[in-house]
């Protein structure tokens, strides 16, 4: 199962955008080793005694950050472990116990670029809900009209019916604005639902577990399409959900419309996952037909890689703390080390550790004791800050200073900024290496 082609769909949290081999549709994603190719360590020209102009040369700081470092041998080991888990997920005899589920999606064909027509594309997979009117013009041409709606935390953690009513209200608002509501035309909906599901058909899938901070009641083990269609019908919307896929499959399909040779979809954003085209004779869990083409897109659900403790040898105490404070302790181990929902929190915990060891914000300890500031609160250091800080150029660290001020650190010194940038780069570097290891499984 060679992973040689990468496609990325848009997400809100991580940059930069990367294309490799085929076309990618992406906004703000991290991608494997390519991110590390752009990794640059701040190296100011002058070094002063007792100052951390080059924090990577400070033994005490590096002792704290050593746990984030992954060797090449460990990366090779991770690749082999993931391949084992993939095979376990594909086999009918081991699928139930497998942590990487390798769900068949019932999507057997990919676009050719000749399709025409209008469809509604909905995307729920994080803190945003995207609604798009997609106009397929043929000849690989697409025109899009879209709007992004925020998902309040109260909705993310509330009742399942409330969630789908909220989504239908967003859809109603969008269709009203685009003048396609109550037109007598029933618009087909392709619903990108980026959570682990057991697919029972192209328009039937049962949620197996919530991820990415969602914990809505009454949805797990239920048919997501039915729940959503009920909410749509209650609202009197002229639309019907004809397909449910996750974001990786949506990525692959969208990119295949531009380039039919596309074979893999990869998401690195709020969460992380991958899909690829597999031959049916290797899918022991397949329950569909064996008509041509004898292939199906496999939704890996690789965010759960390591839930059986096989990645414990690279986990840090920061990872463990992030896991314990999450909405799903013990689950999505791989995702919690590399995705946008968690990277900022890992950085925040390391900053607090260095602060406690008096290696950061020297001489200002007494002024940084306000525990109401974002620095001292879970989620207070956004993952977008990681991107902002690690790419900050110049000796003034203007962007880094603004980030630190946003989290409650006033008047940070040059050394403070250099150390925080080093932390962000180490966390990103680890995430990039782990993503690259998953990408190169054969």
Secondary structure, 3 states (H helix, E strand, C coil): CCCCCECECCCCCCCCCCCECCCCCCCCCCCHHHHHHCCCCCCCCCCCCCCCCCHHHCHHHHHHHHHHCCCHHHHHHHHHHHHHHHHHHHCCCCHHHCCCCCEECCCCCCCCCCCEEEEEEEEECCCEEEEEEEEEEECCEEEEEEEEEECCHHHHCCEHHHHHHHHHHHHHHHHHHCCCCCCCCCEEEEEEECCCEEEEECCEEEECCCCCCCCCECCCCCEHHHHHHHHHHHCCCCEEEEEEECHHHHHHHHHHHHCCCCCEEEEECCCEEEEEEEEHHHCCCCCCCCCCCCEEEEECCHHHCCCCCCCHHHCCHHHHHHHHCCCCCCCCHHHHHHCHHHHHHHHHHHHHHHHHCCCCCCCCHHHHCCCCCHHHCCCCCCHHHHHHHHCCCCCCCHHHHHHHHHCCCCCCCHHHHHHHHHHHHHHHHHHHHHHHHHHCCC
